Amino acid sequence: MKRRKISAVCAVLMSAVMLSGCGRLTYDDYVVPESDEAPLTPVANNCIENNYEGTAPTKEETKEVYTSSDGLCRIENKNSYFDVTLDYENGSYKDVGAAYAEAILLARPDYGEMLEQYLYENINSVANGTKEDYSEIEKRVMTFYTGLDDDYRQELEGFAEKLGDKDIEFKQDGKLSRDEVILMEFIPDALRGTACSAISANGNTTATGERITCRVLEWQLGSENQLCQAHSLVHYKNGEKSFTSVTYMGFFPILTAVNKNGVLLGELDVGSSDAEYTCEGKTSYTYAMRYALENMDTAKECAEYMAENSKRFPYCVNILATDKNDAFIAELVVTDKEGEGETVIRDGNTKLNKKLKWDDTNYICSVNSFSADGNTDKITYNESNLIRWNKYNRLFCGQKDMTLERFKELMTCEKINDKLVNIRGEGLVHMVIADYSTNTLQAILTGTEGVIDSPEFIDLGSWE
């Protein structure tokens, strides 16, 4: 990868940081305390000179192939990820679920041990110290599982029966039980804990005249970066319902996915002001995203579907929805609590929180907060959200003739530093870019060594 000076980018990032903080829009009145040694690192030192001009994304070769006995699942082992094809055209949902489990155990015989460890790290992070008492988690799992559409429930049943041990339930013993397998599908709904962002540039400001969308997923990578060992590109082969998902192995609902019409969806956790989590009467929003991708042709239809069903979901979330023509952030308010605001489908012209600054309607951005005027303000009083928002504004707004290479440079122009709030944090799972001029995906997939300063982009092929 070539490198060149990006002093202008450093200046932009300096400006972004100076416009961020817990509710503070400037630091004009701030007095720097006297100290023998400066505890701060200059912002300019946090820049990295990544230049992708003339560097194509890496197309990885297949090392090994694993196929279920009935042929309904094929897994190609690449260097950075598993390329999975699920064939719903020649088998039932339950058959495909079982076939996926069978092929996983061929590709990764240690899958159960690896994923169980990761699962309990997530569980215990929200269990409030009540290890071994997972009754509340079990309640959440059964609520979401029983609320699934029949096809999805049959699919998951086939998967869990083939992969999980029927004789054990929630117990950390190096084996996946049936209930643990089912919980794995509902981590975003039952456990949460993501820190994501997204930006989309429309054709008025790109060099090709076509949209570029980027979605950043940050999550717990695991104490041993277990999630980085399970990156998967999953092709759901199902006629008019076909779509492609960038996810982890064995996960059926949506983290980041695009259908055959180029509709890309991704969720960004927001949470709720409610003091106590409740799942009573709620359904899975990640499975709802899958239903939208399978049954709708445009980003607007998908955003409207999610908005219409927002009160059915357990957590307030943002849903990124883009296609060739449009880009939306569906801000899903799931409670009736006073002060939360109302569900809104935000586009580039939506009135924003009056404390927010956004300088170019050709770009639309989202972080882990609502941003529309009148919705809960978890951005101007949240350091992480505000800093990332301001960085996106300073880096992208006003940019014309944006090339894909320049876009990638801006998305990776910061060194990884856990002492600073960056667009790419140490929990980066994947960064997916949809190039609507070629109808292709490429991605940064964090490896087992963790997030690195100068990453390569992987060619994930076409969604058509």
Residue pairs with C-beta under 8 A, 6 or more apart in sequence:
1 50
1 51
1 52
1 55
1 454
1 456
2 51
2 52
2 53
2 54
2 55
3 49
3 50
3 51
4 49
4 51
5 49
6 47
6 49
6 51
6 409
6 413
7 44
9 47
9 395
9 409
9 410
9 413
10 43
10 44
10 47
11 44
12 391
12 394
12 395
13 43
13 44
13 46
13 47
13 391
13 394
13 395
13 413
13 414
14 43
14 44
15 394
16 387
16 390
16 391
16 393
16 394
16 395
17 43
17 387
17 390
17 391
18 26
18 27
19 25
19 26
19 357
19 390
19 394
20 383
20 386
20 387
20 389
20 390
20 421
21 27
21 383
21 386
21 387
22 381
22 382
22 383
22 386
23 355
23 380
23 381
25 355
25 357
25 380
41 417
41 419
41 420
45 415
46 414
46 415
46 417
46 420
46 422
47 413
47 414
47 415
48 412
48 413
48 414
48 415
48 453
48 454
49 413
50 408
50 409
50 412
50 413
50 453
50 454
51 405
51 409
52 404
52 405
52 408
52 409
52 457
53 403
53 405
53 406
54 405
55 405
56 459
57 442
57 456
57 457
57 458
57 459
58 456
58 457
58 458
58 459
59 458
59 459
60 78
60 79
60 80
60 81
60 458
60 459
61 78
61 79
62 76
62 77
62 78
62 83
63 77
63 78
63 79
64 76
64 77
64 107
65 74
65 75
65 76
65 77
66 74
66 75
66 77
66 103
66 106
66 107
67 73
67 74
67 75
67 103
67 106
68 74
68 98
68 99
68 100
68 102
68 103
69 99
69 102
70 91
70 95
70 99
71 87
71 90
71 99
72 86
72 87
72 90
72 91
72 95
72 96
72 99
72 100
73 84
73 85
73 86
73 87
73 96
73 99
73 100
73 102
73 103
74 84
74 85
74 87
74 103
75 82
75 83
75 84
75 103
75 104
75 106
75 107
76 82
76 83
76 84
77 107
80 231
80 445
80 447
80 458
81 231
81 232
81 233
81 445
81 458
82 107
82 230
82 231
82 232
82 233
82 249
83 232
83 233
83 235
84 100
84 103
84 232
84 233
84 234
84 235
84 249
85 234
85 235
85 237
86 96
86 99
86 100
86 234
86 235
86 236
86 237
87 96
87 237
88 96
88 236
88 237
88 238
88 239
88 241
89 237
89 238
89 239
91 99
92 154
93 151
93 152
93 154
93 155
93 158
94 154
94 155
94 157
94 158
95 158
96 155
96 158
97 154
97 155
97 156
97 157
97 158
97 159
97 160
97 162
97 252
98 158
98 159
98 161
98 162
99 158
100 159
100 250
101 158
101 159
101 160
101 161
101 162
101 163
101 250
102 162
104 111
104 163
104 249
104 250
105 111
105 163
107 249
108 114
108 229
108 230
108 249
111 163
111 176
111 230
111 249
111 250
112 163
112 174
112 175
112 176
113 174
113 175
114 226
114 229
114 230
115 176
115 184
115 226
115 230
115 250
116 172
116 173
116 174
116 175
116 176
116 180
117 172
117 222
117 223
117 224
117 226
118 220
118 222
118 226
118 227
119 176
119 180
119 183
119 184
119 187
120 172
121 220
121 222
121 223
122 187
122 191
122 193
122 220
123 134
123 137
123 170
123 183
123 191
124 131
125 191
125 193
125 220
126 191
126 192
126 193
127 133
127 134
127 137
134 170
137 170
137 183
137 190
137 191
138 169
138 170
138 179
139 279
140 186
140 189
140 190
140 279
141 179
141 182
141 183
141 186
141 190
143 279
143 280
143 282
144 186
144 189
144 190
144 279
144 282
144 283
144 284
144 287
145 153
145 156
145 182
145 186
146 153
147 282
147 283
147 284
148 156
148 283
148 284
148 287
149 287
149 291
152 252
152 287
152 290
155 252
156 182
156 185
156 252
159 181
159 250
159 252
160 178
160 181
160 182
161 178
163 176
163 181
163 250
164 176
164 177
164 178
164 179
164 180
164 181
165 175
165 176
165 177
165 178
166 177
166 178
167 177
168 175
168 177
169 177
169 178
169 179
169 180
170 177
170 179
170 180
170 183
171 177
176 184
181 250
183 190
184 250
184 251
185 251
185 252
185 253
186 284
186 286
188 194
188 253
188 255
188 267
188 269
188 285
188 286
189 279
189 282
189 284
189 285
189 286
189 313
189 314
189 315
190 279
190 314
192 269
192 271
192 315
193 219
193 220
193 269
194 217
194 218
194 219
194 267
194 268
194 269
194 368
195 218
195 219
195 269
195 368
195 384
195 425
195 427
196 215
196 216
196 217
196 218
196 266
196 267
196 268
196 269
196 367
196 368
197 216
197 268
197 365
197 366
197 367
197 368
197 388
197 392
197 423
198 213
198 214
198 215
198 216
198 266
198 268
198 320
198 329
198 365
198 366
199 213
199 214
199 363
199 364
199 365
199 366
199 392
199 396
200 211
200 212
200 213
200 214
200 320
200 322
200 327
200 363
200 364
201 211
201 212
201 213
201 362
201 363
201 396
201 399
201 402
201 407
202 211
202 327
202 348
202 362
202 363
203 209
203 210
203 211
203 436
204 362
205 360
205 362
205 363
205 399
205 400
205 401
205 402
206 212
206 401
206 402
206 403
206 437
207 401
207 402
207 403
208 403
208 404
208 437
209 437
210 324
210 435
210 436
210 437
211 322
211 323
211 324
211 325
211 327
211 434
211 436
212 402
212 404
212 407
212 433
212 434
212 435
212 436
213 264
213 320
213 322
213 327
213 433
213 434
213 436
214 407
214 411
214 431
214 432
214 433
214 434
215 256
215 264
215 266
215 320
215 431
215 432
216 411
216 423
216 424
216 428
216 430
216 431
217 255
217 256
217 266
217 428
217 429
217 430
217 431
217 432
218 425
218 427
218 428
218 429
219 227
219 427
219 429
220 227
220 427
221 227
221 228
221 427
221 429
221 446
221 450
222 228
225 446
225 447
225 448
225 449
225 450
227 248
227 429
228 429
228 445
228 446
228 447
228 448
228 450
229 448
230 248
230 249
230 250
231 248
231 249
231 430
231 445
232 245
232 246
232 247
232 248
232 249
232 250
232 251
233 244
233 245
233 246
233 460
233 461
234 244
234 245
234 247
235 242
235 244
236 242
236 243
236 244
236 245
236 294
238 294
240 260
241 294
241 295
242 259
242 260
243 257
243 258
243 259
243 260
243 290
243 293
243 294
243 463
244 257
244 258
244 259
244 441
244 460
244 463
245 251
245 254
245 255
245 256
245 257
246 255
246 256
246 257
246 430
246 432
246 441
246 443
246 460
247 254
247 255
247 256
247 257
248 255
248 429
252 287
252 290
253 284
253 286
253 287
253 289
253 290
254 265
254 266
254 267
254 286
254 287
254 289
254 290
254 293
255 266
255 267
255 286
255 429
256 264
256 265
256 266
256 430
256 432
257 264
257 265
257 266
257 289
257 290
257 293
258 264
258 265
258 293
258 434
258 441
258 463
259 293
259 294
259 463
260 463
260 464
261 297
261 298
261 323
262 323
262 324
262 434
262 436
262 439
262 463
262 464
263 293
263 296
263 297
263 298
263 299
263 302
263 321
263 322
263 323
264 299
264 320
264 321
264 322
264 323
264 434
265 289
265 292
265 293
265 302
265 319
265 320
265 321
266 319
266 320
266 432
267 285
267 286
267 289
267 317
267 318
267 319
267 320
268 317
268 318
268 319
268 320
268 366
268 367
268 368
269 315
269 317
269 368
270 315
270 316
270 317
270 318
270 331
270 332
270 368
270 369
270 370
270 376
270 378
271 315
271 316
271 368
271 378
272 315
272 316
272 334
272 335
272 337
272 340
273 335
273 337
273 339
273 340
273 376
274 335
274 337
277 314
278 314
279 314
281 312
282 312
282 313
282 314
282 334
283 309
283 312
283 313
284 313
285 306
285 313
285 314
285 315
285 317
285 319
285 332
288 305
288 306
288 309
288 312
288 313
289 302
289 306
289 319
291 305
292 301
292 302
292 305
292 306
293 302
296 302
296 305
298 323
298 325
298 326
299 321
299 322
299 323
299 325
299 326
299 327
299 328
300 321
300 326
300 328
300 345
302 319
302 321
303 319
303 321
303 328
303 330
303 345
304 345
306 319
306 321
306 330
306 332
307 330
307 332
307 343
307 344
307 345
310 330
310 332
310 333
310 334
310 343
311 334
311 336
312 334
313 332
313 334
314 334
315 334
316 332
316 333
316 334
316 335
316 340
316 370
316 376
317 332
317 334
318 329
318 330
318 331
318 332
318 366
318 368
318 369
318 370
319 329
319 330
319 332
320 327
320 328
320 329
320 366
321 327
321 328
321 329
321 330
322 328
322 434
323 436
324 436
326 347
327 347
327 348
327 364
328 345
328 346
328 347
328 364
329 345
329 346
329 347
329 364
329 366
329 371
330 343
330 344
330 345
330 346
331 341
331 343
331 344
331 345
331 346
331 370
331 371
331 372
331 375
332 343
333 340
333 341
333 342
333 343
333 370
333 375
333 376
339 376
340 375
340 376
341 370
341 372
341 374
341 375
341 376
342 374
342 375
344 350
344 372
344 374
344 375
346 364
346 371
346 372
347 364
348 361
348 362
348 363
348 364
349 361
350 372
350 373
351 372
351 373
352 358
352 371
352 372
352 373
353 370
353 371
353 372
353 373
353 375
353 377
353 379
353 380
354 373
355 377
355 380
356 371
356 379
356 380
356 389
357 390
357 393
358 365
358 393
358 397
359 393
359 397
359 398
360 396
360 397
360 398
360 399
363 392
363 396
363 397
365 371
365 389
365 392
365 393
365 396
367 379
367 384
367 385
367 388
367 389
367 392
368 378
368 382
368 384
368 385
369 376
369 377
369 378
369 379
369 382
369 385
370 376
370 377
370 378
370 379
371 379
371 389
378 385
379 385
379 386
379 389
380 386
383 421
384 421
387 421
388 421
388 422
388 423
391 422
391 423
392 423
395 410
395 413
396 402
396 410
399 406
399 410
404 433
404 435
404 437
407 433
408 433
408 457
411 423
411 424
411 431
411 433
412 424
412 444
412 454
412 455
414 420
414 422
414 423
414 424
415 422
415 453
416 422
416 424
416 425
416 426
416 451
416 452
416 453
418 425
418 426
424 431
424 451
425 451
426 450
426 451
427 451
428 444
428 446
428 451
429 446
430 443
430 444
430 445
430 446
431 443
431 444
432 441
432 442
432 443
432 460
433 441
433 442
433 443
433 457
434 440
434 441
434 463
435 441
435 442
438 462
439 462
439 463
439 464
440 459
440 460
440 461
440 462
440 463
441 460
441 461
441 462
441 463
442 457
442 458
442 459
442 460
443 457
443 458
443 460
444 455
444 456
444 457
444 458
445 458
446 455
